[in-house]
Amino acid sequence: MDDYIEERVGASYRRGLQYVGGYLYFDDSGITFDSAISNTIDIGVIRIEYRDIVGLDTYRMLGLRNTGLIVHTADGGLHRIVVNKRSRIIEFVNSKISPHPG
């Protein structure tokens, strides 16, 4: 399994119908998405703590590319992220998720 702690991975975050390019940063407690400076849309920084993740799903970006990842959080949130090497990232995140009751 790849270890992504302290790694920066290129990714796009889906906000509505638009994808915003940026980077995922992984640390011991969670994932941070930071949009790239060159974007015309600034969505700021999005933080997802591992302890808040209740599930992961996959999807095809625009119905074509098999690179989509949906992160489900305990508050009912859905974070749609497009990233290469998706299966490796899923394996890593699953290793960081603590079991959730019920």
VENJOGI-V987492 format. One record per helix or strand of 2 or more residues. SS is the DSSP state (h for helix, s for strand). FROM is the first residue (numbers start at 1). TO is the last residue. Records with the same first field share a line. If there is no record, write none. Layout:
# VENJOGI-V987492
SS = FROM-TO ; FROM-TO
This chain:
# VENJOGI-V987492
s = 8-15 ; 18-26 ; 30-35 ; 45-49 ; 53-61 ; 65-73 ; 78-82
h = 50-52 ; 86-96
